Amino acid sequence: KRELKDHRPTSQKHQSKSRVLQPVFTSRKISKGLKVTETKLSLVNQQSVVYESKCNSCDANYIGYKNRHLHLRIEEHNYSVIGKHLKDEHNQRPNNLHEQFAILKKCRGKFECLI
């Protein structure tokens, strides 16, 4: 509760009882209401990269390149050859795939990634 000052003339102040006013709306900065809900690892925010995924259970690896953000490709790998390898060879579900990825090269564009 906030107590507001009464700016009425003195004669009117004595006529009414002292009241505590409650504000209906108080503004605040938008930044105070916004919170970062999830922080992404710097690796997964990369784009235009040559990357490698190594299997934690065997010597298998996968090398690829992607112009889009790597975290999108990692999510897709849950259902691609990497996810299939984990399921078929090790009877595992692909969890925390981002831990198996490493960036081999940062590129300025698709052509540079192919060289």
DSSP file (Angstrom, degrees, kcal/mol; ACC not computed):
  #  RESIDUE AA STRUCTURE BP1 BP2  ACC     N-H-->O    O-->H-N    N-H-->O    O-->H-N    TCO  KAPPA ALPHA  PHI   PSI    X-CA   Y-CA   Z-CA
    1    1 A K              0   0    0      0, 0.0     2,-0.4     0, 0.0    21,-0.1   0.000 360.0 360.0 360.0 143.6    0.0    0.0    0.0
    2    2 A R        -     0   0    0     19,-0.7     2,-0.6     2,-0.0    19,-0.3  -0.935 360.0-138.4-117.9 144.1    1.1    3.5   -0.7
    3    3 A E        -     0   0    0     -2,-0.4     2,-0.3    17,-0.1    17,-0.1  -0.907  20.8-154.0-102.8 125.3    0.0    6.6    1.1
    4    4 A L        -     0   0    0     -2,-0.6     2,-0.2    15,-0.2    15,-0.1  -0.747  18.5-112.6-100.3 144.8   -0.7    9.5   -1.3
    5    5 A K        -     0   0    0     -2,-0.3     2,-0.7     1,-0.1    -1,-0.0  -0.487  25.2-129.1 -73.6 142.8   -0.5   13.2   -0.3
    6    6 A D        -     0   0    0     -2,-0.2    -1,-0.1     1,-0.1     7,-0.1  -0.848  23.3-177.0 -95.1 115.6   -3.7   15.1   -0.3
    7    7 A H        +     0   0    0     -2,-0.7    -1,-0.1     6,-0.0     3,-0.1   0.204  43.0 117.2 -99.6  14.5   -3.3   18.3   -2.3
    8    8 A R  S    S-     0   0    0      1,-0.1     5,-0.1     2,-0.1    -2,-0.1  -0.374  78.8 -82.9 -76.3 160.4   -6.8   19.6   -1.6
    9    9 A P    >>  -     0   0    0      0, 0.0     4,-1.6     0, 0.0     3,-0.9  -0.272  44.0-108.5 -59.8 153.2   -7.3   22.9    0.3
   10   10 A T  H 3> S+     0   0    0      1,-0.3     4,-1.6     2,-0.2     5,-0.2   0.826 116.2  59.3 -55.9 -37.8   -7.2   22.6    4.1
   11   11 A S  H 3> S+     0   0    0      1,-0.2     4,-0.6     2,-0.2    -1,-0.3   0.871 108.1  45.2 -62.7 -36.9  -11.0   23.1    4.4
   12   12 A Q  H <> S+     0   0    0     -3,-0.9     4,-1.0     1,-0.2     3,-0.3   0.807 105.9  61.3 -76.5 -29.4  -11.8   20.1    2.3
   13   13 A K  H  < S+     0   0    0     -4,-1.6     3,-0.4     1,-0.2    -2,-0.2   0.897 103.0  50.0 -63.7 -40.1   -9.2   17.9    4.0
   14   14 A H  H  < S+     0   0    0     -4,-1.6    -1,-0.2     1,-0.2    -2,-0.2   0.729 102.2  63.0 -73.1 -20.9  -11.0   18.3    7.4
   15   15 A Q  H  < S+     0   0    0     -4,-0.6     2,-0.3    -3,-0.3    -1,-0.2   0.834 103.8  49.3 -74.0 -32.1  -14.3   17.4    5.8
   16   16 A S  S  < S-     0   0    0     -4,-1.0     3,-0.1    -3,-0.4     2,-0.1  -0.778  89.2-109.8-110.0 154.7  -13.3   13.9    4.8
   17   17 A K        -     0   0    0     -2,-0.3     2,-0.2     1,-0.1    -2,-0.1  -0.357  45.8 -87.7 -74.8 158.3  -11.6   11.2    6.8
   18   18 A S        -     0   0    0     -2,-0.1     2,-0.4    -4,-0.1    -1,-0.1  -0.493  52.1-166.0 -66.4 131.5   -8.0   10.2    6.1
   19   19 A R        -     0   0    0     -2,-0.2     2,-0.6   -15,-0.1   -15,-0.2  -0.931  20.2-139.2-124.4 145.7   -8.0    7.5    3.5
   20   20 A V        -     0   0    0     -2,-0.4     2,-0.4   -17,-0.1   -17,-0.1  -0.923  25.2-151.8-101.4 121.2   -5.3    5.2    2.3
   21   21 A L        -     0   0    0     -2,-0.6   -19,-0.7   -19,-0.3   -17,-0.0  -0.750   2.8-151.8 -96.6 138.6   -5.4    4.9   -1.5
   22   22 A Q        -     0   0    0     -2,-0.4     2,-0.1   -21,-0.1   -19,-0.1  -0.936  20.5-125.3-107.6 126.1   -4.2    1.8   -3.3
   23   23 A P        -     0   0    0      0, 0.0     3,-0.1     0, 0.0   -21,-0.0  -0.438   9.7-153.9 -68.0 142.5   -2.9    2.3   -6.8
   24   24 A V  S    S+     0   0    0      1,-0.3     2,-0.4    -2,-0.1    -2,-0.0   0.828  80.2  16.5 -82.6 -35.6   -4.7    0.1   -9.4
   25   25 A F        -     0   0    0     -3,-0.0     2,-0.4     2,-0.0    -1,-0.3  -0.997  59.6-175.1-142.2 133.1   -1.7    0.1  -11.7
   26   26 A T        -     0   0    0     -2,-0.4     2,-0.1    -3,-0.1     0, 0.0  -0.999  24.6-133.2-125.2 132.2    2.0    0.9  -11.3
   27   27 A S        -     0   0    0     -2,-0.4     2,-0.3     0, 0.0    -2,-0.0  -0.425  24.1-178.6 -82.0 158.0    4.3    0.9  -14.3
   28   28 A R        -     0   0    0     -2,-0.1     2,-0.1     0, 0.0     5,-0.0  -0.962  36.8 -84.6-147.5 163.0    7.6   -0.8  -14.3
   29   29 A K    >>  -     0   0    0     -2,-0.3     3,-0.9     1,-0.1     4,-0.7  -0.450  31.7-130.9 -71.5 143.2   10.4   -1.2  -16.8
   30   30 A I  H >> S+     0   0    0      1,-0.2     4,-1.2     2,-0.2     3,-1.2   0.871 104.5  64.7 -60.9 -37.3   10.0   -4.1  -19.3
   31   31 A S  H 34 S+     0   0    0      1,-0.3    -1,-0.2     2,-0.2     3,-0.1   0.792  95.3  58.6 -60.9 -27.8   13.5   -5.3  -18.6
   32   32 A K  H <4 S+     0   0    0     -3,-0.9    -1,-0.3     1,-0.2    -2,-0.2   0.812 108.6  45.6 -69.8 -28.6   12.6   -6.1  -15.0
   33   33 A G  H << S+     0   0    0     -3,-1.2     2,-0.5    -4,-0.7    -2,-0.2   0.654  96.9  85.4 -88.5 -16.7    9.9   -8.5  -16.2
   34   34 A L     <  +     0   0    0     -4,-1.2     2,-0.4    -3,-0.1     0, 0.0  -0.735  56.1 178.7 -90.7 130.9   12.0  -10.2  -18.8
   35   35 A K        -     0   0    0     -2,-0.5     2,-0.7     0, 0.0    -3,-0.0  -0.971  34.5-116.5-129.1 144.9   14.1  -13.1  -17.6
   36   36 A V        -     0   0    0     -2,-0.4     3,-0.1     1,-0.2    -2,-0.0  -0.721  29.2-172.5 -77.7 118.5   16.4  -15.4  -19.6
   37   37 A T        +     0   0    0     -2,-0.7     2,-0.4     1,-0.3    -1,-0.2   0.796  67.7  15.5 -86.1 -29.0   14.8  -18.8  -19.2
   38   38 A E        -     0   0    0      2,-0.0     2,-0.6     0, 0.0    -1,-0.3  -0.982  64.4-148.1-148.0 131.5   17.5  -20.9  -20.7
   39   39 A T        -     0   0    0     -2,-0.4     2,-0.3    -3,-0.1     3,-0.0  -0.883  19.4-145.6-100.3 128.4   21.1  -20.1  -21.6
   40   40 A K        -     0   0    0     -2,-0.6     5,-0.1     1,-0.1     2,-0.0  -0.676  24.0-105.2 -91.3 145.6   22.4  -21.9  -24.6
   41   41 A L     >  -     0   0    0     -2,-0.3     4,-0.9     1,-0.1     3,-0.5  -0.354  27.3-119.1 -64.7 148.1   25.9  -23.0  -24.8
   42   42 A S  T  4 S+     0   0    0      1,-0.2     3,-0.5     2,-0.2     4,-0.4   0.827 111.5  62.5 -60.8 -30.6   28.1  -20.9  -27.1
   43   43 A L  T >4 S+     0   0    0      1,-0.2     3,-1.3     2,-0.2    27,-0.2   0.922 102.4  48.1 -59.0 -46.2   28.8  -24.0  -29.2
   44   44 A V  T 34 S+     0   0    0     -3,-0.5    27,-2.2     1,-0.3    28,-0.3   0.655 103.1  62.1 -76.1 -14.1   25.2  -24.4  -30.2
   45   45 A N  T 3< S+     0   0    0     -4,-0.9    -1,-0.3    -3,-0.5    -2,-0.2   0.524  83.0 107.2 -84.9  -5.6   24.8  -20.7  -31.1
   46   46 A Q    <   -     0   0    0     -3,-1.3    24,-3.1    -4,-0.4     2,-0.3  -0.365  48.3-172.2 -72.8 150.8   27.4  -21.0  -33.8
   47   47 A Q  E     +A   69   0A   0     22,-0.2    60,-0.2     1,-0.2    20,-0.2  -0.948  59.6  35.0-139.7 162.9   26.5  -21.0  -37.5
   48   48 A S  E    S+     0   0A   0     18,-0.7    59,-3.2    20,-0.5     2,-0.3   0.987  88.3 140.7  54.7  64.4   28.4  -21.7  -40.8
   49   49 A V  E     -AB  66 106A   0     17,-2.1    17,-2.2    19,-0.2     2,-0.5  -0.937  58.1-132.2-134.1 153.7   30.6  -24.3  -39.2
   50   50 A V  E     -AB  65 105A   0     55,-2.7    54,-2.8    -2,-0.3    55,-1.7  -0.942  42.4-175.5 -97.5 127.9   32.2  -27.7  -39.9
   51   51 A Y  E     -AB  64 103A   0     13,-3.1    13,-2.3    -2,-0.5     2,-0.4  -0.843  20.6-149.3-128.4 161.2   31.4  -29.8  -36.9
   52   52 A E  E     -AB  63 102A   0     50,-2.8    50,-2.3    -2,-0.3     2,-0.5  -0.991   2.7-160.7-130.8 139.3   32.2  -33.3  -35.6
   53   53 A S  E     -AB  62 101A   0      9,-3.0     9,-2.2    -2,-0.4     2,-0.4  -0.985  11.2-164.1-118.4 123.8   30.0  -35.5  -33.4
   54   54 A K  E     -A   61   0A   0     46,-2.2     2,-0.3    -2,-0.5     7,-0.2  -0.901  20.9-123.4-109.6 135.3   31.8  -38.3  -31.6
   55   55 A C        -     0   0    0      5,-2.7     3,-0.2    -2,-0.4    27,-0.0  -0.593  11.6-150.1 -73.5 131.9   30.1  -41.3  -30.0
   56   56 A N  S    S+     0   0    0     -2,-0.3    -1,-0.1     1,-0.2     3,-0.1   0.626  94.0  49.9 -76.6 -13.4   30.8  -41.6  -26.3
   57   57 A S  S    S+     0   0    0      3,-0.1     2,-0.2     1,-0.0    -1,-0.2   0.618 121.6   3.5-103.2 -15.7   30.4  -45.4  -26.4
   58   58 A C  S    S-     0   0    0     -3,-0.2    -3,-0.1     2,-0.2    32,-0.0  -0.823  85.3 -84.2-152.1-169.8   32.6  -46.3  -29.4
   59   59 A D  S    S+     0   0    0     -2,-0.2    -3,-0.1    -5,-0.1     2,-0.1   0.343  78.9 124.9 -89.3   7.2   35.0  -44.8  -32.0
   60   60 A A        +     0   0    0     -6,-0.1    -5,-2.7    25,-0.0     2,-0.3  -0.367  34.4 175.7 -68.9 144.3   32.3  -43.7  -34.4
   61   61 A N  E     -A   54   0A   0     -7,-0.2     2,-0.4    -2,-0.1    -7,-0.2  -0.965  19.7-151.3-144.3 163.6   32.2  -40.1  -35.5
   62   62 A Y  E     -A   53   0A   0     -9,-2.2    -9,-3.0    -2,-0.3     2,-0.4  -1.000   7.2-163.7-137.5 130.9   30.3  -37.9  -37.9
   63   63 A I  E     +A   52   0A   0     -2,-0.4     2,-0.3   -11,-0.2   -11,-0.2  -0.967  23.7 148.2-118.1 133.3   31.5  -34.8  -39.6
   64   64 A G  E     -A   51   0A   0    -13,-2.3   -13,-3.1    -2,-0.4     2,-0.3  -0.896  33.1-131.2-148.6 176.2   29.2  -32.3  -41.2
   65   65 A Y  E     -A   50   0A   0     -2,-0.3     2,-0.3   -15,-0.3   -15,-0.2  -0.968  18.0-175.3-134.6 155.0   28.7  -28.6  -42.0
   66   66 A K  E     -A   49   0A   0    -17,-2.2   -17,-2.1    -2,-0.3   -18,-0.7  -0.977  23.9-164.5-153.1 134.5   25.8  -26.3  -41.5
   67   67 A N  E    S+     0   0A   0     -2,-0.3     3,-0.1   -19,-0.2    -1,-0.1   0.758  79.2  72.7 -85.0 -29.0   25.0  -22.7  -42.3
   68   68 A R  E    S-     0   0A   0    -21,-0.2   -20,-0.5     1,-0.2   -19,-0.2  -0.173 109.3 -64.2 -75.9 176.0   22.1  -22.6  -39.9
   69   69 A H  E >>  -A   47   0A   0    -22,-0.2     4,-1.1     1,-0.1     3,-1.1  -0.405  46.0-130.5 -61.7 136.9   22.6  -22.4  -36.1
   70   70 A L  H 3> S+     0   0    0    -24,-3.1     4,-2.6     1,-0.3     5,-0.2   0.816 102.3  66.4 -62.7 -32.3   24.2  -25.6  -34.9
   71   71 A H  H 3> S+     0   0    0    -27,-2.2     4,-1.8   -25,-0.3    -1,-0.3   0.837  99.0  53.7 -62.2 -30.0   21.6  -26.2  -32.2
   72   72 A L  H <> S+     0   0    0     -3,-1.1     4,-1.7   -28,-0.3    -1,-0.2   0.914 110.5  46.0 -67.3 -41.9   18.9  -26.7  -34.9
   73   73 A R  H  X S+     0   0    0     -4,-1.1     4,-1.9     2,-0.2    -2,-0.2   0.879 108.6  55.4 -68.8 -37.4   21.0  -29.4  -36.6
   74   74 A I  H  X S+     0   0    0     -4,-2.6     4,-0.5     1,-0.2    -1,-0.2   0.918 107.2  50.4 -61.7 -42.3   21.8  -31.1  -33.2
   75   75 A E  H >< S+     0   0    0     -4,-1.8     3,-1.1     1,-0.2     4,-0.3   0.899 109.5  51.2 -61.3 -40.0   18.1  -31.4  -32.6
   76   76 A E  H >< S+     0   0    0     -4,-1.7     3,-1.8     1,-0.2    -1,-0.2   0.829  98.7  66.2 -66.0 -31.5   17.6  -32.9  -36.1
   77   77 A H  H >< S+     0   0    0     -4,-1.9     6,-1.6     1,-0.3     3,-0.7   0.656  81.5  77.3 -68.2 -13.7   20.4  -35.4  -35.3
   78   78 A N  T << S+     0   0    0     -3,-1.1    -1,-0.3    -4,-0.5    -2,-0.2   0.832 108.7  30.0 -58.4 -29.7   18.2  -37.0  -32.7
   79   79 A Y  T <  S+     0   0    0     -3,-1.8    -1,-0.2    -4,-0.3    -2,-0.2   0.243 113.5  75.4-115.1  10.6   16.3  -38.6  -35.6
   80   80 A S  S <> S-     0   0    0     -3,-0.7     4,-2.8    -4,-0.2     5,-0.2  -0.142 107.8 -59.7-106.3-157.1   19.2  -38.9  -38.1
   81   81 A V  H  > S+     0   0    0      1,-0.2     4,-2.4     2,-0.2     5,-0.1   0.821 132.9  54.0 -59.8 -32.6   22.2  -41.3  -38.5
   82   82 A I  H  > S+     0   0    0      2,-0.2     4,-2.2     1,-0.2    -1,-0.2   0.951 112.4  41.9 -69.3 -47.9   23.5  -40.2  -35.1
   83   83 A G  H  > S+     0   0    0     -6,-1.6     4,-2.1     1,-0.2    -2,-0.2   0.892 115.5  51.3 -63.3 -39.5   20.3  -40.9  -33.2
   84   84 A K  H  X S+     0   0    0     -4,-2.8     4,-3.2     2,-0.2     5,-0.3   0.899 108.6  51.9 -64.3 -41.3   19.9  -44.2  -35.2
   85   85 A H  H  X>S+     0   0    0     -4,-2.4     4,-2.6    -5,-0.2     5,-0.7   0.938 110.4  47.6 -60.5 -48.0   23.5  -45.2  -34.4
   86   86 A L  H  X5S+     0   0    0     -4,-2.2     6,-2.5     1,-0.2     4,-0.9   0.896 117.3  43.1 -61.6 -39.8   22.9  -44.7  -30.6
   87   87 A K  H  X5S+     0   0    0     -4,-2.1     4,-0.9     4,-0.3    -2,-0.2   0.946 122.5  35.5 -71.1 -49.3   19.6  -46.6  -30.8
   88   88 A D  H  <5S+     0   0    0     -4,-3.2    -3,-0.2    -5,-0.2    -2,-0.2   0.898 127.2  33.0 -75.9 -41.8   20.8  -49.5  -33.0
   89   89 A E  H  <5S+     0   0    0     -4,-2.6    -3,-0.2    -5,-0.3    -1,-0.1   0.811 135.9  18.6 -87.9 -31.4   24.4  -50.0  -31.8
   90   90 A H  H  <<S-     0   0    0     -4,-0.9    -3,-0.2    -5,-0.7    -2,-0.2   0.371  91.4-124.6-124.3   2.8   24.2  -49.1  -28.1
   91   91 A N     <  +     0   0    0     -4,-0.9     2,-0.3    -6,-0.2    -4,-0.3   0.886  66.9 135.9  51.5  43.2   20.4  -49.3  -27.3
   92   92 A Q        -     0   0    0     -6,-2.5    -1,-0.2    -9,-0.1    -2,-0.2  -0.864  57.0-125.7-119.2 152.3   20.5  -45.7  -26.0
   93   93 A R        -     0   0    0     -2,-0.3     2,-1.3    -3,-0.1    -9,-0.0  -0.778  38.7-105.7 -90.4 142.7   18.3  -42.8  -26.5
   94   94 A P        +     0   0    0      0, 0.0     2,-0.4     0, 0.0     3,-0.3  -0.543  54.9 164.3 -73.8  95.7   20.0  -39.6  -27.9
   95   95 A N        +     0   0    0     -2,-1.3    -3,-0.0     1,-0.2    -2,-0.0  -0.897  61.0   1.8-111.9 142.9   20.2  -37.4  -24.8
   96   96 A N  S >  S+     0   0    0     -2,-0.4     3,-1.7     1,-0.1     4,-0.3   0.888  70.1 168.3  51.6  47.0   22.4  -34.3  -24.5
   97   97 A L  G >   +     0   0    0      1,-0.3     3,-2.4    -3,-0.3     4,-0.4   0.814  65.2  73.5 -59.2 -30.2   23.7  -34.7  -28.0
   98   98 A H  G >  S+     0   0    0      1,-0.3     3,-0.9     2,-0.2    -1,-0.3   0.767  87.3  63.7 -57.9 -24.2   25.3  -31.2  -27.8
   99   99 A E  G <  S+     0   0    0     -3,-1.7    -1,-0.3     1,-0.2    -2,-0.2   0.709  99.8  53.2 -71.0 -19.4   27.9  -32.7  -25.4
  100  100 A Q  G <  S+     0   0    0     -3,-2.4   -46,-2.2    -4,-0.3     2,-0.3   0.468  93.8  92.4 -93.2  -2.6   29.2  -34.9  -28.3
  101  101 A F  E <   +B   53   0A   0     -3,-0.9     2,-0.3    -4,-0.4   -48,-0.2  -0.707  46.3 176.3-100.4 144.4   29.7  -32.0  -30.8
  102  102 A A  E     -B   52   0A   0    -50,-2.3   -50,-2.8    -2,-0.3     2,-0.5  -0.992  30.2-121.3-139.5 145.7   32.8  -30.0  -31.4
  103  103 A I  E     +B   51   0A   0     -2,-0.3   -52,-0.3   -52,-0.2     3,-0.1  -0.776  24.4 179.8 -89.4 124.8   33.4  -27.3  -34.0
  104  104 A L  E     +     0   0A   0    -54,-2.8     2,-0.3    -2,-0.5   -53,-0.2   0.794  69.7   5.3 -90.7 -34.0   36.3  -28.1  -36.3
  105  105 A K  E     -B   50   0A   0    -55,-1.7   -55,-2.7     2,-0.0     2,-0.5  -0.976  58.3-142.6-155.3 135.9   36.1  -24.9  -38.4
  106  106 A K  E     -B   49   0A   0     -2,-0.3     2,-0.3   -57,-0.2   -57,-0.2  -0.887  30.4-162.2 -97.0 128.4   34.2  -21.6  -38.4
  107  107 A C        -     0   0    0    -59,-3.2   -60,-0.1    -2,-0.5     3,-0.1  -0.738  28.7-141.4-113.8 157.9   33.4  -20.5  -42.0
  108  108 A R  S    S-     0   0    0     -2,-0.3     2,-0.3     1,-0.2    -1,-0.1   0.601  86.1 -16.0 -88.0 -14.2   32.4  -17.2  -43.6
  109  109 A G  S  > S-     0   0    0    -61,-0.1     4,-1.4     1,-0.1    -1,-0.2  -0.974  79.9 -80.1-173.7 176.8   30.0  -19.0  -45.9
  110  110 A K  H  > S+     0   0    0     -2,-0.3     4,-1.3     1,-0.2     3,-0.2   0.891 121.3  54.6 -60.9 -43.3   28.9  -22.3  -47.4
  111  111 A F  H  > S+     0   0    0      1,-0.2     4,-0.8     2,-0.2     3,-0.4   0.904 106.8  50.6 -60.9 -42.2   31.7  -22.4  -50.0
  112  112 A E  H  4 S+     0   0    0      1,-0.2     3,-0.5     2,-0.2    -1,-0.2   0.841 107.0  55.2 -65.3 -32.6   34.4  -21.9  -47.5
  113  113 A C  H  < S+     0   0    0     -4,-1.4    -1,-0.2     1,-0.2    -2,-0.2   0.801 104.6  54.5 -68.7 -28.3   33.0  -24.8  -45.4
  114  114 A L  H  <        0   0    0     -4,-1.3    -1,-0.2    -3,-0.4    -2,-0.2   0.680 360.0 360.0 -80.8 -17.2   33.2  -27.1  -48.4
  115  115 A I     <        0   0    0     -4,-0.8    -1,-0.2    -3,-0.5    -2,-0.1   0.478 360.0 360.0 -81.1 360.0   36.9  -26.5  -49.0
